[in-house]
Amino acid sequence: MALFDPYFALIRDYEDDLRIKGRNVRVWSADQSRPAEDDETLTKPTLILKEDAAVELGGPASAGTTFLLWTDDVSLVSDGRITLIGPDIT
């Protein structure tokens, strides 16, 4: 067993507990059922306006943090999944 493997289950349990308590947990997943080459948005030019831009987490003028876990067990990782916990980032 790798050093951080038990923490993957603890994080999933934490997410479930927050949902039960009615807290804000949002999850996005990349569509793994089709190859990226089929995505028509890849062939179109992309323009991102400043009102559509998000936030930079950390930088020279503000504090930031990173949380990183790694494992050799691919069954513990959800490829393409992004989880946002908390109301402070829209």
Distance bins in CASP14 RR format, pairs under 12 A and 6 or more apart:
PFRMAT RR
TARGET T0000
AUTHOR 0000-0000-0000
RMODE 2
METHOD distances of the structure
MODEL  1
1 7 0 0 0 0 0 1 0 0 0 0 0
1 8 0 0 0 0 0 1 0 0 0 0 0
1 9 0 0 0 0 0 1 0 0 0 0 0
1 71 0 0 0 0 1 0 0 0 0 0 0
1 72 0 0 0 0 1 0 0 0 0 0 0
1 73 0 0 0 0 1 0 0 0 0 0 0
1 76 0 0 0 0 0 1 0 0 0 0 0
2 8 0 0 0 0 1 0 0 0 0 0 0
2 69 0 0 0 0 1 0 0 0 0 0 0
2 70 1 0 0 1 0 0 0 0 0 0 0
2 71 1 0 1 0 0 0 0 0 0 0 0
2 72 1 0 1 0 0 0 0 0 0 0 0
2 73 1 0 0 1 0 0 0 0 0 0 0
2 74 0 0 0 0 0 1 0 0 0 0 0
2 76 0 0 0 0 1 0 0 0 0 0 0
2 77 0 0 0 0 0 1 0 0 0 0 0
3 69 0 0 0 0 1 0 0 0 0 0 0
3 70 0 0 0 0 1 0 0 0 0 0 0
3 71 0 0 0 0 1 0 0 0 0 0 0
3 72 0 0 0 0 0 1 0 0 0 0 0
3 73 0 0 0 0 0 1 0 0 0 0 0
4 10 0 0 0 0 0 1 0 0 0 0 0
4 11 0 0 0 0 0 1 0 0 0 0 0
4 67 0 0 0 0 0 1 0 0 0 0 0
4 68 0 0 0 0 1 0 0 0 0 0 0
4 69 1 0 1 0 0 0 0 0 0 0 0
4 70 1 0 0 1 0 0 0 0 0 0 0
4 71 1 0 0 1 0 0 0 0 0 0 0
4 72 0 0 0 0 0 1 0 0 0 0 0
4 73 0 0 0 0 1 0 0 0 0 0 0
4 76 0 0 0 0 1 0 0 0 0 0 0
4 77 0 0 0 0 0 1 0 0 0 0 0
5 11 0 0 0 0 0 1 0 0 0 0 0
5 69 0 0 0 0 1 0 0 0 0 0 0
5 70 0 0 0 0 1 0 0 0 0 0 0
5 71 1 0 1 0 0 0 0 0 0 0 0
5 72 0 0 0 0 1 0 0 0 0 0 0
5 73 1 0 0 1 0 0 0 0 0 0 0
5 74 0 0 0 0 0 1 0 0 0 0 0
5 75 0 0 0 0 0 1 0 0 0 0 0
5 76 1 0 0 1 0 0 0 0 0 0 0
5 77 0 0 0 0 0 1 0 0 0 0 0
6 12 0 0 0 0 0 1 0 0 0 0 0
6 13 0 0 0 0 0 1 0 0 0 0 0
6 69 0 0 0 0 0 1 0 0 0 0 0
6 71 0 0 0 0 0 1 0 0 0 0 0
6 73 0 0 0 0 0 1 0 0 0 0 0
6 76 0 0 0 0 1 0 0 0 0 0 0
7 13 0 0 0 0 0 1 0 0 0 0 0
7 14 0 0 0 0 1 0 0 0 0 0 0
7 67 0 0 0 0 0 1 0 0 0 0 0
7 68 0 0 0 0 0 1 0 0 0 0 0
7 69 1 0 1 0 0 0 0 0 0 0 0
7 70 0 0 0 0 0 1 0 0 0 0 0
7 71 0 0 0 0 1 0 0 0 0 0 0
7 76 0 0 0 0 1 0 0 0 0 0 0
8 14 0 0 0 0 0 1 0 0 0 0 0
8 15 0 0 0 0 0 1 0 0 0 0 0
8 69 1 0 0 1 0 0 0 0 0 0 0
8 70 0 0 0 0 0 1 0 0 0 0 0
8 71 1 0 0 1 0 0 0 0 0 0 0
8 73 0 0 0 0 1 0 0 0 0 0 0
8 74 0 0 0 0 0 1 0 0 0 0 0
8 75 0 0 0 0 1 0 0 0 0 0 0
8 76 1 0 1 0 0 0 0 0 0 0 0
8 77 1 0 0 1 0 0 0 0 0 0 0
8 78 0 0 0 0 1 0 0 0 0 0 0
8 81 0 0 0 0 0 1 0 0 0 0 0
8 83 0 0 0 0 0 1 0 0 0 0 0
9 15 0 0 0 0 0 1 0 0 0 0 0
9 16 0 0 0 0 0 1 0 0 0 0 0
9 69 0 0 0 0 0 1 0 0 0 0 0
9 71 0 0 0 0 0 1 0 0 0 0 0
9 73 0 0 0 0 0 1 0 0 0 0 0
9 75 0 0 0 0 0 1 0 0 0 0 0
9 76 1 0 0 1 0 0 0 0 0 0 0
10 16 0 0 0 0 0 1 0 0 0 0 0
10 17 0 0 0 0 0 1 0 0 0 0 0
10 69 0 0 0 0 0 1 0 0 0 0 0
10 76 0 0 0 0 0 1 0 0 0 0 0
11 17 0 0 0 0 0 1 0 0 0 0 0
11 18 0 0 0 0 0 1 0 0 0 0 0
11 25 0 0 0 0 0 1 0 0 0 0 0
11 67 0 0 0 0 1 0 0 0 0 0 0
11 69 1 0 0 1 0 0 0 0 0 0 0
11 71 0 0 0 0 0 1 0 0 0 0 0
11 76 0 0 0 0 1 0 0 0 0 0 0
11 77 0 0 0 0 0 1 0 0 0 0 0
11 78 0 0 0 0 0 1 0 0 0 0 0
11 81 0 0 0 0 0 1 0 0 0 0 0
11 83 0 0 0 0 1 0 0 0 0 0 0
11 85 0 0 0 0 1 0 0 0 0 0 0
12 18 0 0 0 0 0 1 0 0 0 0 0
12 19 0 0 0 0 0 1 0 0 0 0 0
12 25 0 0 0 0 0 1 0 0 0 0 0
12 27 0 0 0 0 0 1 0 0 0 0 0
12 69 0 0 0 0 0 1 0 0 0 0 0
12 76 0 0 0 0 1 0 0 0 0 0 0
12 77 0 0 0 0 0 1 0 0 0 0 0
12 78 0 0 0 0 1 0 0 0 0 0 0
12 81 0 0 0 0 0 1 0 0 0 0 0
12 83 0 0 0 0 1 0 0 0 0 0 0
12 85 0 0 0 0 0 1 0 0 0 0 0
13 19 0 0 0 0 0 1 0 0 0 0 0
13 20 0 0 0 0 0 1 0 0 0 0 0
14 20 0 0 0 0 0 1 0 0 0 0 0
14 21 0 0 0 0 0 1 0 0 0 0 0
14 23 0 0 0 0 0 1 0 0 0 0 0
14 25 0 0 0 0 1 0 0 0 0 0 0
14 83 0 0 0 0 0 1 0 0 0 0 0
14 85 0 0 0 0 1 0 0 0 0 0 0
14 86 0 0 0 0 0 1 0 0 0 0 0
15 21 0 0 0 0 0 1 0 0 0 0 0
15 22 0 0 0 0 0 1 0 0 0 0 0
15 23 0 0 0 0 1 0 0 0 0 0 0
15 24 0 0 0 0 0 1 0 0 0 0 0
15 25 1 0 1 0 0 0 0 0 0 0 0
15 26 0 0 0 0 0 1 0 0 0 0 0
15 27 0 0 0 0 1 0 0 0 0 0 0
15 78 0 0 0 0 0 1 0 0 0 0 0
15 81 0 0 0 0 0 1 0 0 0 0 0
15 83 1 0 0 1 0 0 0 0 0 0 0
15 84 0 0 0 0 0 1 0 0 0 0 0
15 85 1 0 0 1 0 0 0 0 0 0 0
15 86 0 0 0 0 0 1 0 0 0 0 0
16 22 0 0 0 0 0 1 0 0 0 0 0
16 23 0 0 0 0 0 1 0 0 0 0 0
16 25 0 0 0 0 1 0 0 0 0 0 0
16 27 0 0 0 0 0 1 0 0 0 0 0
16 83 0 0 0 0 0 1 0 0 0 0 0
16 85 0 0 0 0 0 1 0 0 0 0 0
17 23 0 0 0 0 1 0 0 0 0 0 0
17 25 0 0 0 0 1 0 0 0 0 0 0
17 85 0 0 0 0 0 1 0 0 0 0 0
18 24 1 0 0 1 0 0 0 0 0 0 0
18 25 1 0 1 0 0 0 0 0 0 0 0
18 26 0 0 0 0 0 1 0 0 0 0 0
18 27 0 0 0 0 0 1 0 0 0 0 0
18 83 0 0 0 0 0 1 0 0 0 0 0
18 84 0 0 0 0 0 1 0 0 0 0 0
18 85 1 0 0 1 0 0 0 0 0 0 0
18 86 0 0 0 0 1 0 0 0 0 0 0
18 87 0 0 0 0 0 1 0 0 0 0 0
19 25 1 0 1 0 0 0 0 0 0 0 0
19 26 0 0 0 0 0 1 0 0 0 0 0
19 27 0 0 0 0 0 1 0 0 0 0 0
19 83 0 0 0 0 0 1 0 0 0 0 0
19 85 0 0 0 0 1 0 0 0 0 0 0
19 86 0 0 0 0 0 1 0 0 0 0 0
21 85 0 0 0 0 0 1 0 0 0 0 0
21 86 0 0 0 0 0 1 0 0 0 0 0
22 85 0 0 0 0 0 1 0 0 0 0 0
22 86 0 0 0 0 0 1 0 0 0 0 0
22 87 0 0 0 0 0 1 0 0 0 0 0
23 84 0 0 0 0 0 1 0 0 0 0 0
23 85 1 0 0 1 0 0 0 0 0 0 0
23 86 1 0 0 1 0 0 0 0 0 0 0
23 87 0 0 0 0 1 0 0 0 0 0 0
23 88 0 0 0 0 0 1 0 0 0 0 0
24 83 0 0 0 0 0 1 0 0 0 0 0
24 84 0 0 0 0 1 0 0 0 0 0 0
24 85 1 0 0 1 0 0 0 0 0 0 0
24 86 1 0 1 0 0 0 0 0 0 0 0
24 87 1 0 1 0 0 0 0 0 0 0 0
24 88 0 0 0 0 1 0 0 0 0 0 0
24 89 0 0 0 0 1 0 0 0 0 0 0
24 90 0 0 0 0 0 1 0 0 0 0 0
25 82 0 0 0 0 0 1 0 0 0 0 0
25 83 1 0 0 1 0 0 0 0 0 0 0
25 84 1 0 0 1 0 0 0 0 0 0 0
25 85 1 0 1 0 0 0 0 0 0 0 0
25 86 1 0 0 1 0 0 0 0 0 0 0
25 87 0 0 0 0 0 1 0 0 0 0 0
26 81 0 0 0 0 0 1 0 0 0 0 0
26 82 0 0 0 0 1 0 0 0 0 0 0
26 83 1 0 0 1 0 0 0 0 0 0 0
26 84 1 0 1 0 0 0 0 0 0 0 0
26 85 1 0 0 1 0 0 0 0 0 0 0
26 86 0 0 0 0 1 0 0 0 0 0 0
26 87 0 0 0 0 0 1 0 0 0 0 0
26 89 0 0 0 0 1 0 0 0 0 0 0
26 90 0 0 0 0 1 0 0 0 0 0 0
27 78 0 0 0 0 1 0 0 0 0 0 0
27 80 0 0 0 0 0 1 0 0 0 0 0
27 81 1 0 0 1 0 0 0 0 0 0 0
27 82 1 0 0 1 0 0 0 0 0 0 0
27 83 1 0 1 0 0 0 0 0 0 0 0
27 84 1 0 0 1 0 0 0 0 0 0 0
27 85 0 0 0 0 1 0 0 0 0 0 0
28 78 0 0 0 0 0 1 0 0 0 0 0
28 80 0 0 0 0 1 0 0 0 0 0 0
28 81 1 0 0 1 0 0 0 0 0 0 0
28 82 1 0 1 0 0 0 0 0 0 0 0
28 83 0 0 0 0 1 0 0 0 0 0 0
28 84 1 0 0 1 0 0 0 0 0 0 0
29 78 1 0 0 1 0 0 0 0 0 0 0
29 79 0 0 0 0 1 0 0 0 0 0 0
29 80 1 0 1 0 0 0 0 0 0 0 0
29 81 1 0 1 0 0 0 0 0 0 0 0
29 82 1 0 0 1 0 0 0 0 0 0 0
29 83 0 0 0 0 1 0 0 0 0 0 0
30 36 0 0 0 0 1 0 0 0 0 0 0
30 39 0 0 0 0 0 1 0 0 0 0 0
30 78 0 0 0 0 1 0 0 0 0 0 0
30 79 1 0 0 1 0 0 0 0 0 0 0
30 80 1 0 1 0 0 0 0 0 0 0 0
30 81 1 0 0 1 0 0 0 0 0 0 0
30 82 0 0 0 0 1 0 0 0 0 0 0
31 38 0 0 0 0 1 0 0 0 0 0 0
31 39 0 0 0 0 1 0 0 0 0 0 0
31 41 0 0 0 0 0 1 0 0 0 0 0
31 79 0 0 0 0 0 1 0 0 0 0 0
31 80 0 0 0 0 1 0 0 0 0 0 0
31 81 0 0 0 0 0 1 0 0 0 0 0
32 78 0 0 0 0 1 0 0 0 0 0 0
32 79 1 0 0 1 0 0 0 0 0 0 0
32 80 1 0 0 1 0 0 0 0 0 0 0
32 81 0 0 0 0 1 0 0 0 0 0 0
33 39 0 0 0 0 0 1 0 0 0 0 0
34 40 0 0 0 0 0 1 0 0 0 0 0
34 42 0 0 0 0 0 1 0 0 0 0 0
35 42 0 0 0 0 0 1 0 0 0 0 0
36 42 1 0 0 1 0 0 0 0 0 0 0
36 43 0 0 0 0 0 1 0 0 0 0 0
36 80 0 0 0 0 0 1 0 0 0 0 0
37 43 0 0 0 0 1 0 0 0 0 0 0
39 46 0 0 0 0 0 1 0 0 0 0 0
40 46 0 0 0 0 0 1 0 0 0 0 0
46 52 0 0 0 0 0 1 0 0 0 0 0
47 53 0 0 0 0 0 1 0 0 0 0 0
48 54 0 0 0 0 1 0 0 0 0 0 0
54 82 0 0 0 0 0 1 0 0 0 0 0
54 84 0 0 0 0 0 1 0 0 0 0 0
54 89 0 0 0 0 1 0 0 0 0 0 0
54 90 0 0 0 0 1 0 0 0 0 0 0
55 62 0 0 0 0 1 0 0 0 0 0 0
55 64 0 0 0 0 0 1 0 0 0 0 0
55 84 0 0 0 0 0 1 0 0 0 0 0
55 88 0 0 0 0 0 1 0 0 0 0 0
55 89 1 0 0 1 0 0 0 0 0 0 0
55 90 0 0 0 0 1 0 0 0 0 0 0
56 62 0 0 0 0 1 0 0 0 0 0 0
56 63 0 0 0 0 0 1 0 0 0 0 0
56 64 0 0 0 0 1 0 0 0 0 0 0
56 89 0 0 0 0 0 1 0 0 0 0 0
57 63 0 0 0 0 1 0 0 0 0 0 0
57 64 1 0 1 0 0 0 0 0 0 0 0
57 65 1 0 0 1 0 0 0 0 0 0 0
57 66 0 0 0 0 1 0 0 0 0 0 0
57 67 0 0 0 0 0 1 0 0 0 0 0
57 84 0 0 0 0 0 1 0 0 0 0 0
57 88 0 0 0 0 0 1 0 0 0 0 0
57 89 0 0 0 0 1 0 0 0 0 0 0
58 64 1 1 0 0 0 0 0 0 0 0 0
58 65 1 0 0 1 0 0 0 0 0 0 0
58 66 0 0 0 0 1 0 0 0 0 0 0
59 65 0 0 0 0 0 1 0 0 0 0 0
59 66 0 0 0 0 0 1 0 0 0 0 0
67 83 0 0 0 0 0 1 0 0 0 0 0
67 85 0 0 0 0 0 1 0 0 0 0 0
69 76 0 0 0 0 1 0 0 0 0 0 0
69 77 0 0 0 0 1 0 0 0 0 0 0
70 76 0 0 0 0 1 0 0 0 0 0 0
70 77 0 0 0 0 1 0 0 0 0 0 0
71 77 1 0 0 1 0 0 0 0 0 0 0
82 89 0 0 0 0 0 1 0 0 0 0 0
83 89 0 0 0 0 0 1 0 0 0 0 0
84 90 0 0 0 0 1 0 0 0 0 0 0
END
